[in-house]
Amino acid sequence: MEMHIWKDRRARAVASADGLQTALAGLGLPEQVWRAVRPVVTASGNAFVDLGMLRPETVDQITAALTPEPDTHHPG
């Protein structure tokens, strides 16, 4: 893989990881939770964001933040 391709994919993974870390911090989660989020580029060039291991209560908090609240303004 050419270096410029790796750098582009790494930059994408870094931006996504940074965004998720910011969002998790915004939920009030401690740094020990969101610092495990890290960008990864595989040898084949695939970009990923590794979330690491999360405690069940942390996942519950993230799930609650992502779950839309029911619309109480419009019936039915």
Secondary structure, DSSP 4 states (H G I P E B T S, - for coil): --HHHHHHHHHHHHHHHHHHHHHHHHTT--HHHHTT-EEEE-TT--EEEE-----HHHHHHHHHHHSPPP--SS--
